[in-house]
Amino acid sequence: MEGDFVLRTGGYAVLATSSAGLLLGVAMEDAHNDLAGANYILVLVATSQVLFKMSVYDATPANNCIEAADLGDTVDINPVTAGYWRADKSTATNLRGRIQQFLDPLGEEAGQVLVQIVPAYREV
């Protein structure tokens, strides 16, 4: 789906899940879902210069906001719904993203941040 992270499997872009994997980038259009290899989709490739906008999340309600200590922290990136992913601060596994910039003020609940995919989880 457009807006979802994808990874490359067998030469094809497939939907990424919350499990570990090398991320290719974000699909810029919906998949065509017809004859394999018959179509191409545009992908915003996750290079070192690309930042992705997402909301912070923490399973502990008191921490479900932007905190000063979040800047530079690694976080899990997991899907909420199609095309909507979040920076999950409440887990210590699959730390595929690094918070690079705050778009909302400190203390903002589920605030928006810019996240870079860390090199170990980037396909490119």
N, C-alpha and C positions, 0 to 999 in steps of 0.2 A: 504494500500500500504506500501511496505517496506520504512522505514524512517519516517513514519507518527506517530504522537502521537495517542495513543489509550486509551480508558477508558473501564471499564467493565460494561456491561448492561445485566442483566439476566444471568450472568455467562459467557457471550461471550465478546470477545475483539472487540470493534467497533471503527471506526474512530472518533477521537475527532474533534471538530470544534472550532472556535474561541470563542464560548460561554463558560461560566463557567462550570466546572465539575471537578471531581476528576480524575486526570490523573494516569493511570496505568504505562505507560512508552511508549517506541517507538517500533513499529513493526520491527522485524529484517528480516522479509520475507513478501511477498505478501499474502493476504488472499486467501483461496481456493475457497470460494463462491460456495460450493456445499451443500449437505445435512447438515443442522445445527447440530453441535456437532460431526460431523464425522472426523474432523481434528483439529489439534492443530497448533498454530504458536508460534514461538519464540518471546519473548518480553523482551527488556532491561528494567527492572523494575526501576522506578524512586524512588530510595531510597535517603537517605540524603547524601550518598557518590558518587552519580552519577551526572556528569556534562554533559550538552548537548551543542554542538558547534552550534552557529547560528550567523547570521549577525544582527547588530543593525539597527533599522529603526526609522525614525521620519518623520511625515508628513510635518514638516517645513524643507525645504532643508538645511538651515543653521545649523540645529541640527542633521542632518542625518549622524552623525559621532560619533566616540568614544570620549567621554569627561571625564575628570578626575572625575567629579561628578557622573558618571554612576556607578562606582564601588560600589557594595552593594545595588544599587537601585532595586526596584521591577518593573517588566515590564510585559506587556501582551505578551503572546506567541501566534502568529497566523500564519496560513498557507499562503504561497504564491502560491506554486504549490505542486503537489504530492511529498511528501518526503522532502520538503524544508520549514522550519519554521523560523520565525524571531522574534527577541526581539524588540517589539514595544514600544518605549519610549514616543509616542505621545498620549497615552490614560491613563486614571486614573481608568479604570475598568478592571476586570478580571486579576489582577496583580498576575499571577501564577508563575512567574519566578523571580529569583534574580541573577543579574550579579555578578559573583564571580571572574572572571579573564579576562584580555584583552589578545587576541592573536595577535592583530595588534597594532601599535603605536597610541597614542593620535592623534586625528584629522583625522584618516583614515575614508573616506566616506564608509558607510555600512560595517564597520570593523567587524571582527570576535571576538566573546566573548564566554566564557563558562558560561552557565546558569544552576542554580540549581532550581528544582521545590520546591516552598515553601511548608512547611508542611501542611498548610491548604488546599492545592490543590493536595496533594499526596494521592493516595489510600492506599499505603503501609506505 
